[in-house]
Amino acid sequence: MPFRLMLIVAAAAALGACSSTMNKHIGEENPSLGEAAKYNAALQTINPTPVYSPNGAQPGDNGDKGSLAVKHYRAGEVKQVETMGTTGMSSSGSSPH
């Protein structure tokens, strides 16, 4: 059998294997396919009409905390930032000088 004829037969067999009835409609073989993406999208969707509990935070509740923080800052009554350092860590490398 000539080489070209064998190549054509092999290509036809490979292409024939691709069109099986199992993959005719991709996505229909498993109805839960894509549920993770749908779930993640639902978690990140903002509720346009949220329902707040009576004792929960309401829109604008943080204004009092914010104004109190500004008063403390202006009066110099804020907590000092603690500086932290690394202990026992060293790195090796070269600097491009």
MMTF fields as JSON, N, C-alpha, C and O atoms, coordinates in Angstrom:
{
  "mmtfVersion": "1.0.0",
  "mmtfProducer": "UNKNOWN",
  "numBonds": 387,
  "numAtoms": 388,
  "numGroups": 97,
  "numChains": 1,
  "numModels": 1,
  "chainsPerModel": [1],
  "groupsPerChain": [97],
  "chainIdList": ["A"],
  "bondAtomList": [4, 2, 8, 6, 12, 10, 16, 14, 20, 18, 24, 22, 28, 26, 32, 30, 36, 34, 40, 38, 44, 42, 48, 46, 52, 50, 56, 54, 60, 58, 64, 62, 68, 66, 72, 70, 76, 74, 80, 78, 84, 82, 88, 86, 92, 90, 96, 94, 100, 98, 104, 102, 108, 106, 112, 110, 116, 114, 120, 118, 124, 122, 128, 126, 132, 130, 136, 134, 140, 138, 144, 142, 148, 146, 152, 150, 156, 154, 160, 158, 164, 162, 168, 166, 172, 170, 176, 174, 180, 178, 184, 182, 188, 186, 192, 190, 196, 194, 200, 198, 204, 202, 208, 206, 212, 210, 216, 214, 220, 218, 224, 222, 228, 226, 232, 230, 236, 234, 240, 238, 244, 242, 248, 246, 252, 250, 256, 254, 260, 258, 264, 262, 268, 266, 272, 270, 276, 274, 280, 278, 284, 282, 288, 286, 292, 290, 296, 294, 300, 298, 304, 302, 308, 306, 312, 310, 316, 314, 320, 318, 324, 322, 328, 326, 332, 330, 336, 334, 340, 338, 344, 342, 348, 346, 352, 350, 356, 354, 360, 358, 364, 362, 368, 366, 372, 370, 376, 374, 380, 378, 384, 382],
  "bondOrderList": [1, 1, 1, 1, 1, 1, 1, 1, 1, 1, 1, 1, 1, 1, 1, 1, 1, 1, 1, 1, 1, 1, 1, 1, 1, 1, 1, 1, 1, 1, 1, 1, 1, 1, 1, 1, 1, 1, 1, 1, 1, 1, 1, 1, 1, 1, 1, 1, 1, 1, 1, 1, 1, 1, 1, 1, 1, 1, 1, 1, 1, 1, 1, 1, 1, 1, 1, 1, 1, 1, 1, 1, 1, 1, 1, 1, 1, 1, 1, 1, 1, 1, 1, 1, 1, 1, 1, 1, 1, 1, 1, 1, 1, 1, 1, 1],
  "groupList": [{"groupName": "MET", "atomNameList": ["N", "CA", "C", "O"], "elementList": ["N", "C", "C", "O"], "formalChargeList": [0, 0, 0, 0], "bondAtomList": [1, 0, 2, 1, 3, 2], "bondOrderList": [1, 1, 2], "singleLetterCode": "M", "chemCompType": "L-PEPTIDE LINKING"}, {"groupName": "PRO", "atomNameList": ["N", "CA", "C", "O"], "elementList": ["N", "C", "C", "O"], "formalChargeList": [0, 0, 0, 0], "bondAtomList": [1, 0, 2, 1, 3, 2], "bondOrderList": [1, 1, 2], "singleLetterCode": "P", "chemCompType": "L-PEPTIDE LINKING"}, {"groupName": "PHE", "atomNameList": ["N", "CA", "C", "O"], "elementList": ["N", "C", "C", "O"], "formalChargeList": [0, 0, 0, 0], "bondAtomList": [1, 0, 2, 1, 3, 2], "bondOrderList": [1, 1, 2], "singleLetterCode": "F", "chemCompType": "L-PEPTIDE LINKING"}, {"groupName": "ARG", "atomNameList": ["N", "CA", "C", "O"], "elementList": ["N", "C", "C", "O"], "formalChargeList": [0, 0, 0, 0], "bondAtomList": [1, 0, 2, 1, 3, 2], "bondOrderList": [1, 1, 2], "singleLetterCode": "R", "chemCompType": "L-PEPTIDE LINKING"}, {"groupName": "LEU", "atomNameList": ["N", "CA", "C", "O"], "elementList": ["N", "C", "C", "O"], "formalChargeList": [0, 0, 0, 0], "bondAtomList": [1, 0, 2, 1, 3, 2], "bondOrderList": [1, 1, 2], "singleLetterCode": "L", "chemCompType": "L-PEPTIDE LINKING"}, {"groupName": "ILE", "atomNameList": ["N", "CA", "C", "O"], "elementList": ["N", "C", "C", "O"], "formalChargeList": [0, 0, 0, 0], "bondAtomList": [1, 0, 2, 1, 3, 2], "bondOrderList": [1, 1, 2], "singleLetterCode": "I", "chemCompType": "L-PEPTIDE LINKING"}, {"groupName": "VAL", "atomNameList": ["N", "CA", "C", "O"], "elementList": ["N", "C", "C", "O"], "formalChargeList": [0, 0, 0, 0], "bondAtomList": [1, 0, 2, 1, 3, 2], "bondOrderList": [1, 1, 2], "singleLetterCode": "V", "chemCompType": "L-PEPTIDE LINKING"}, {"groupName": "ALA", "atomNameList": ["N", "CA", "C", "O"], "elementList": ["N", "C", "C", "O"], "formalChargeList": [0, 0, 0, 0], "bondAtomList": [1, 0, 2, 1, 3, 2], "bondOrderList": [1, 1, 2], "singleLetterCode": "A", "chemCompType": "L-PEPTIDE LINKING"}, {"groupName": "GLY", "atomNameList": ["N", "CA", "C", "O"], "elementList": ["N", "C", "C", "O"], "formalChargeList": [0, 0, 0, 0], "bondAtomList": [1, 0, 2, 1, 3, 2], "bondOrderList": [1, 1, 2], "singleLetterCode": "G", "chemCompType": "PEPTIDE LINKING"}, {"groupName": "CYS", "atomNameList": ["N", "CA", "C", "O"], "elementList": ["N", "C", "C", "O"], "formalChargeList": [0, 0, 0, 0], "bondAtomList": [1, 0, 2, 1, 3, 2], "bondOrderList": [1, 1, 2], "singleLetterCode": "C", "chemCompType": "L-PEPTIDE LINKING"}, {"groupName": "SER", "atomNameList": ["N", "CA", "C", "O"], "elementList": ["N", "C", "C", "O"], "formalChargeList": [0, 0, 0, 0], "bondAtomList": [1, 0, 2, 1, 3, 2], "bondOrderList": [1, 1, 2], "singleLetterCode": "S", "chemCompType": "L-PEPTIDE LINKING"}, {"groupName": "THR", "atomNameList": ["N", "CA", "C", "O"], "elementList": ["N", "C", "C", "O"], "formalChargeList": [0, 0, 0, 0], "bondAtomList": [1, 0, 2, 1, 3, 2], "bondOrderList": [1, 1, 2], "singleLetterCode": "T", "chemCompType": "L-PEPTIDE LINKING"}, {"groupName": "ASN", "atomNameList": ["N", "CA", "C", "O"], "elementList": ["N", "C", "C", "O"], "formalChargeList": [0, 0, 0, 0], "bondAtomList": [1, 0, 2, 1, 3, 2], "bondOrderList": [1, 1, 2], "singleLetterCode": "N", "chemCompType": "L-PEPTIDE LINKING"}, {"groupName": "LYS", "atomNameList": ["N", "CA", "C", "O"], "elementList": ["N", "C", "C", "O"], "formalChargeList": [0, 0, 0, 0], "bondAtomList": [1, 0, 2, 1, 3, 2], "bondOrderList": [1, 1, 2], "singleLetterCode": "K", "chemCompType": "L-PEPTIDE LINKING"}, {"groupName": "HIS", "atomNameList": ["N", "CA", "C", "O"], "elementList": ["N", "C", "C", "O"], "formalChargeList": [0, 0, 0, 0], "bondAtomList": [1, 0, 2, 1, 3, 2], "bondOrderList": [1, 1, 2], "singleLetterCode": "H", "chemCompType": "L-PEPTIDE LINKING"}, {"groupName": "GLU", "atomNameList": ["N", "CA", "C", "O"], "elementList": ["N", "C", "C", "O"], "formalChargeList": [0, 0, 0, 0], "bondAtomList": [1, 0, 2, 1, 3, 2], "bondOrderList": [1, 1, 2], "singleLetterCode": "E", "chemCompType": "L-PEPTIDE LINKING"}, {"groupName": "TYR", "atomNameList": ["N", "CA", "C", "O"], "elementList": ["N", "C", "C", "O"], "formalChargeList": [0, 0, 0, 0], "bondAtomList": [1, 0, 2, 1, 3, 2], "bondOrderList": [1, 1, 2], "singleLetterCode": "Y", "chemCompType": "L-PEPTIDE LINKING"}, {"groupName": "GLN", "atomNameList": ["N", "CA", "C", "O"], "elementList": ["N", "C", "C", "O"], "formalChargeList": [0, 0, 0, 0], "bondAtomList": [1, 0, 2, 1, 3, 2], "bondOrderList": [1, 1, 2], "singleLetterCode": "Q", "chemCompType": "L-PEPTIDE LINKING"}, {"groupName": "ASP", "atomNameList": ["N", "CA", "C", "O"], "elementList": ["N", "C", "C", "O"], "formalChargeList": [0, 0, 0, 0], "bondAtomList": [1, 0, 2, 1, 3, 2], "bondOrderList": [1, 1, 2], "singleLetterCode": "D", "chemCompType": "L-PEPTIDE LINKING"}],
  "groupTypeList": [0, 1, 2, 3, 4, 0, 4, 5, 6, 7, 7, 7, 7, 7, 4, 8, 7, 9, 10, 10, 11, 0, 12, 13, 14, 5, 8, 15, 15, 12, 1, 10, 4, 8, 15, 7, 7, 13, 16, 12, 7, 7, 4, 17, 11, 5, 12, 1, 11, 1, 6, 16, 10, 1, 12, 8, 7, 17, 1, 8, 18, 12, 8, 18, 13, 8, 10, 4, 7, 6, 13, 14, 16, 3, 7, 8, 15, 6, 13, 17, 6, 15, 11, 0, 8, 11, 11, 8, 0, 10, 10, 10, 8, 10, 10, 1, 14],
  "groupIdList": [1, 2, 3, 4, 5, 6, 7, 8, 9, 10, 11, 12, 13, 14, 15, 16, 17, 18, 19, 20, 21, 22, 23, 24, 25, 26, 27, 28, 29, 30, 31, 32, 33, 34, 35, 36, 37, 38, 39, 40, 41, 42, 43, 44, 45, 46, 47, 48, 49, 50, 51, 52, 53, 54, 55, 56, 57, 58, 59, 60, 61, 62, 63, 64, 65, 66, 67, 68, 69, 70, 71, 72, 73, 74, 75, 76, 77, 78, 79, 80, 81, 82, 83, 84, 85, 86, 87, 88, 89, 90, 91, 92, 93, 94, 95, 96, 97],
  "secStructList": [7, 7, 2, 2, 2, 2, 2, 2, 2, 2, 2, 2, 2, 2, 2, 2, 2, 2, 1, 7, 1, 6, 6, 1, 1, 6, 6, 1, 1, 7, 6, 6, 6, 6, 2, 2, 2, 2, 2, 2, 2, 2, 2, 6, 7, 7, 7, 1, 1, 7, 7, 7, 7, 6, 6, 1, 7, 7, 6, 6, 6, 6, 2, 2, 2, 2, 2, 2, 2, 2, 2, 2, 2, 2, 2, 6, 7, 1, 7, 7, 7, 7, 7, 7, 7, 7, 7, 1, 7, 7, 7, 7, 7, 7, 7, 7, 7],
  "xCoordList": [0.841, 0.0, 0.894, 1.819, 0.633, 1.488, 1.347, 0.345, 2.366, 2.422, 1.283, 0.689, 0.97, -0.102, -1.452, -2.246, -1.72, -2.992, -3.103, -4.172, -2.003, -2.012, -2.227, -2.931, -1.648, -1.816, -3.255, -3.801, -3.878, -5.275, -6.2, -7.14, -5.95, -6.776, -6.632, -7.625, -5.419, -5.187, -5.858, -6.438, -5.788, -6.431, -7.948, -8.612, -8.503, -9.952, -10.412, -11.465, -9.635, -9.992, -9.925, -10.774, -8.919, -8.794, -9.935, -10.486, -10.291, -11.397, -12.733, -13.635, -12.878, -14.118, -14.326, -15.465, -13.245, -13.352, -13.795, -14.349, -13.567, -13.936, -15.435, -15.957, -16.127, -17.56, -18.369, -19.07, -18.265, -19.053, -20.373, -20.5, -21.322, -22.633, -22.594, -23.494, -21.558, -21.472, -21.248, -21.826, -20.431, -20.105, -20.834, -20.314, -22.007, -22.732, -23.149, -23.01, -23.658, -24.055, -23.257, -23.621, -22.189, -21.315, -22.056, -22.676, -22.001, -22.67, -23.954, -24.456, -24.501, -25.74, -25.498, -26.439, -24.253, -24.003, -24.049, -24.261, -23.857, -23.909, -24.639, -24.098, -25.834, -26.593, -25.955, -26.254, -25.088, -24.466, -23.134, -22.398, -22.817, -21.576, -21.627, -22.561, -20.658, -20.6, -21.236, -21.381, -21.615, -22.257, -21.308, -21.75, -20.022, -19.071, -18.984, -18.947, -18.95, -18.89, -20.185, -20.146, -21.322, -22.599, -22.671, -23.151, -22.207, -22.227, -21.333, -21.727, -20.12, -19.202, -19.761, -19.591, -20.427, -21.032, -22.168, -22.338, -22.948, -24.055, -23.536, -24.16, -22.404, -21.843, -21.355, -21.369, -20.924, -20.357, -21.362, -20.999, -22.617, -23.647, -24.191, -24.531, -24.27, -24.749, -26.265, -26.91, -26.824, -28.268, -28.709, -28.323, -29.51, -29.892, -30.877, -30.989, -31.584, -32.519, -32.233, -32.971, -31.158, -30.813, -31.814, -32.423, -31.974, -32.834, -31.919, -31.171, -31.986, -31.143, -31.914, -33.113, -31.235, -31.88, -32.036, -31.267, -33.002, -33.234, -32.031, -31.794, -31.264, -30.118, -28.807, -27.752, -28.863, -27.653, -27.185, -27.824, -26.084, -25.536, -26.443, -26.952, -26.634, -27.447, -26.526, -25.421, -26.946, -26.113, -25.865, -26.805, -24.62, -24.26, -23.936, -23.644, -23.974, -23.695, -22.253, -21.982, -21.337, -19.931, -19.522, -18.35, -20.431, -20.092, -19.668, -18.744, -20.334, -19.959, -18.567, -17.785, -18.249, -16.909, -15.856, -14.777, -16.187, -15.231, -14.965, -13.818, -16.019, -15.819, -15.054, -14.244, -15.303, -14.564, -13.092, -12.219, -12.815, -11.424, -10.71, -9.537, -11.396, -10.786, -10.514, -9.469, -11.443, -11.235, -10.01, -9.197, -9.864, -8.694, -7.416, -6.391, -7.469, -6.283, -5.868, -4.686, -6.84, -6.534, -6.044, -5.24, -6.51, -6.087, -4.782, -4.243, -4.277, -3.024, -3.204, -2.255, -4.378, -4.672, -4.692, -5.33, -4.016, -4.015, -2.929, -1.954, -3.112, -2.115, -0.905, -1.039, 0.261, 1.484, 1.658, 1.31, 2.185, 2.412, 3.626, 4.676, 3.48, 4.601, 5.41, 4.869, 6.705, 7.558, 8.003, 8.336, 8.0, 8.409, 9.544, 9.598, 10.435, 11.55, 11.61, 10.964, 12.373, 12.555, 13.708, 14.648, 13.64, 14.704, 15.298, 14.585, 16.595, 17.281, 17.082, 17.421, 16.559, 16.345, 17.455, 17.82, 17.974, 18.959, 18.672, 18.158, 19.003, 18.82, 20.119, 20.93, 20.299, 21.517, 21.152, 20.105, 21.999, 21.754, 22.725, 23.505, 22.682, 23.586, 22.762, 21.668, 23.32, 22.643, 23.312, 24.534, 22.538, 23.112, 23.751, 23.154, 24.976, 25.672, 26.678, 27.371],
  "yCoordList": [-1.164, 0.0, 1.237, 1.33, 2.159, 3.35, 4.17, 4.08, 4.955, 5.743, 6.762, 6.952, 7.421, 8.428, 7.801, 8.396, 6.638, 5.981, 5.591, 5.716, 5.119, 4.792, 6.048, 5.991, 7.159, 8.427, 8.908, 9.402, 8.77, 9.188, 8.31, 8.814, 7.01, 6.094, 6.403, 6.39, 6.679, 6.994, 8.312, 8.423, 9.316, 10.598, 10.456, 11.063, 9.665, 9.448, 8.725, 9.045, 7.757, 7.034, 7.947, 7.866, 8.817, 9.746, 10.755, 11.064, 11.266, 12.221, 11.554, 12.181, 10.319, 9.592, 9.336, 9.28, 9.181, 8.953, 10.217, 10.13, 11.386, 12.644, 12.887, 13.552, 12.372, 12.662, 11.512, 10.81, 11.327, 10.27, 10.855, 12.072, 10.027, 10.496, 10.903, 11.596, 10.478, 10.838, 12.338, 12.936, 12.96, 14.374, 15.231, 16.263, 14.827, 15.586, 16.954, 17.955, 17.017, 18.279, 18.439, 17.897, 19.175, 19.331, 20.085, 21.114, 19.592, 20.188, 19.477, 19.66, 18.671, 17.961, 16.613, 15.991, 16.148, 14.835, 14.851, 13.805, 16.005, 16.099, 17.388, 18.469, 17.314, 18.53, 19.434, 20.628, 18.906, 19.757, 20.337, 20.908, 20.202, 20.746, 22.272, 22.874, 22.896, 24.346, 24.886, 26.1, 24.02, 24.483, 25.297, 26.223, 24.981, 25.733, 27.174, 28.096, 27.375, 28.736, 29.496, 30.681, 28.823, 29.476, 29.822, 30.898, 28.935, 29.184, 30.361, 31.223, 30.409, 31.511, 32.836, 33.858, 32.839, 34.07, 34.514, 35.71, 33.571, 33.923, 34.503, 35.405, 34.002, 34.529, 35.958, 36.728, 36.322, 37.637, 38.641, 39.777, 38.239, 39.138, 39.969, 39.431, 41.272, 42.177, 42.152, 42.19, 42.09, 42.134, 43.597, 44.395, 43.975, 45.385, 45.857, 47.061, 44.953, 45.336, 44.492, 43.55, 44.822, 44.006, 44.213, 45.276, 43.198, 43.27, 43.249, 42.295, 44.315, 44.418, 43.989, 44.245, 43.337, 42.974, 44.233, 45.18, 44.263, 45.473, 45.879, 47.071, 44.902, 45.222, 45.246, 45.508, 44.979, 44.904, 46.275, 47.29, 46.291, 47.539, 48.074, 47.319, 49.358, 50.039, 50.898, 51.231, 51.254, 52.138, 53.451, 54.077, 53.868, 55.124, 54.99, 55.995, 53.795, 53.616, 53.924, 54.246, 53.837, 54.029, 55.494, 55.782, 56.421, 57.845, 58.264, 59.063, 57.735, 58.084, 57.582, 58.294, 56.368, 55.83, 56.639, 56.916, 57.007, 57.776, 59.148, 59.591, 59.835, 61.173, 61.087, 61.964, 60.037, 59.85, 59.579, 60.062, 58.811, 58.525, 59.794, 59.988, 60.651, 61.909, 62.802, 63.45, 62.843, 63.66, 63.169, 63.982, 61.855, 61.312, 61.635, 61.941, 61.57, 61.851, 63.308, 63.612, 64.201, 65.64, 66.002, 66.922, 65.3, 65.586, 64.878, 65.087, 64.058, 63.344, 62.177, 61.793, 61.606, 60.51, 59.146, 58.212, 59.033, 57.76, 56.853, 57.32, 55.57, 54.608, 54.679, 54.806, 54.597, 54.613, 53.263, 52.215, 53.31, 52.106, 51.376, 51.979, 50.096, 49.287, 48.832, 48.298, 49.05, 48.581, 47.165, 46.84, 46.349, 44.969, 44.685, 45.227, 43.845, 43.468, 41.965, 41.222, 41.542, 40.105, 39.65, 40.407, 38.439, 37.912, 36.671, 35.753, 36.666, 35.481, 35.171, 34.073, 36.076, 35.817, 36.493, 37.634, 35.811, 36.408, 35.962, 34.869, 36.805, 36.435, 36.633, 37.49, 35.854, 35.971, 36.329, 35.933, 37.058, 37.469, 38.565, 39.009, 38.987, 40.043, 41.252, 41.138, 42.4, 43.635, 44.179, 44.106, 44.713, 45.197, 46.564, 47.572, 46.616, 47.898, 48.063, 49.08],
  "zCoordList": [0.0, 0.0, 0.0, 0.806, -0.872, -0.915, 0.381, 1.09, 0.658, 1.879, 1.944, 3.005, 0.817, 0.803, 1.125, 1.853, 0.609, 0.863, 2.336, 2.934, 2.921, 4.34, 5.184, 6.193, 4.803, 5.512, 5.427, 6.414, 4.259, 4.088, 4.918, 5.533, 4.944, 5.732, 7.219, 7.947, 7.679, 9.098, 9.47, 10.55, 8.588, 8.86, 8.881, 9.722, 7.97, 7.946, 9.2, 9.751, 9.654, 10.877, 12.092, 12.979, 12.136, 13.268, 13.27, 14.327, 12.105, 12.029, 12.29, 12.846, 11.909, 12.16, 13.641, 14.106, 14.384, 15.824, 16.545, 17.64, 15.962, 16.613, 16.597, 17.491, 15.616, 15.53, 16.097, 15.368, 17.392, 18.019, 18.489, 18.625, 18.728, 19.175, 20.641, 21.118, 21.36, 22.774, 22.947, 23.854, 22.107, 22.242, 21.219, 20.796, 20.823, 19.816, 20.355, 19.652, 21.59, 22.212, 23.497, 24.541, 23.409, 24.561, 25.652, 25.381, 26.874, 28.013, 28.381, 29.49, 27.485, 27.79, 28.446, 28.937, 28.462, 29.027, 30.55, 31.165, 31.17, 32.625, 32.977, 32.745, 33.522, 33.796, 34.848, 34.878, 35.709, 36.723, 36.258, 37.063, 34.987, 34.45, 34.507, 33.977, 35.129, 35.241, 36.509, 36.653, 37.423, 38.651, 39.518, 40.198, 39.516, 40.336, 39.86, 40.675, 38.545, 38.021, 38.322, 38.654, 38.206, 38.525, 40.006, 40.363, 40.866, 42.306, 42.662, 43.448, 42.085, 42.37, 41.881, 42.546, 40.731, 40.233, 41.139, 41.372, 41.652, 42.547, 43.858, 44.418, 44.357, 45.597, 45.434, 46.394, 44.239, 44.017, 43.477, 43.175, 43.353, 42.857, 44.014, 45.068, 43.814, 44.851, 44.87, 43.822, 46.056, 46.219, 46.132, 46.986, 45.123, 44.98, 46.052, 46.283, 46.702, 47.77, 49.005, 49.295, 49.742, 50.901, 52.031, 52.147, 52.852, 54.031, 55.248, 55.458, 56.049, 57.229, 58.462, 58.568, 59.393, 60.651, 61.5, 61.333, 62.396, 63.196, 64.047, 64.241, 64.561, 65.405, 64.638, 65.217, 63.356, 62.551, 62.094, 62.374, 61.401, 60.878, 59.785, 58.956, 59.795, 58.798, 57.929, 58.359, 56.747, 55.928, 56.656, 57.146, 56.729, 57.388, 58.855, 59.503, 59.408, 60.834, 61.207, 62.363, 60.283, 60.616, 60.667, 60.908, 60.451, 60.523, 61.915, 62.067, 62.937, 64.312, 64.645, 65.275, 64.232, 64.482, 63.732, 64.254, 62.514, 61.719, 62.31, 62.354, 62.771, 63.338, 64.656, 64.957, 65.447, 66.694, 66.409, 67.13, 65.364, 65.005, 64.559, 64.878, 63.831, 63.393, 64.597, 64.661, 65.553, 66.765, 67.529, 67.969, 67.695, 68.386, 67.622, 68.231, 66.32, 65.505, 65.643, 65.804, 65.579, 65.69, 67.087, 67.237, 68.103, 69.476, 69.827, 70.913, 68.94, 69.2, 70.141, 70.824, 70.2, 71.116, 70.421, 70.906, 69.318, 68.599, 69.167, 69.755, 68.984, 69.44, 68.521, 67.304, 69.11, 68.327, 67.622, 68.166, 66.445, 65.663, 66.217, 66.435, 66.439, 66.902, 65.703, 64.735, 65.781, 64.692, 65.014, 66.153, 64.005, 64.169, 63.214, 62.111, 63.643, 62.796, 62.647, 63.387, 61.707, 61.523, 62.391, 62.633, 62.851, 63.707, 63.068, 62.661, 62.991, 62.516, 61.042, 60.602, 60.288, 58.87, 58.082, 58.365, 57.125, 56.248, 54.825, 54.587, 53.918, 52.514, 51.786, 52.138, 50.8, 50.012, 48.603, 48.09, 48.001, 46.618, 46.266, 47.108, 45.069, 44.649, 44.244, 43.691, 44.536, 44.145, 42.89, 42.756, 41.99, 40.719, 40.876, 40.498, 41.435, 41.591, 40.524, 40.481]
}
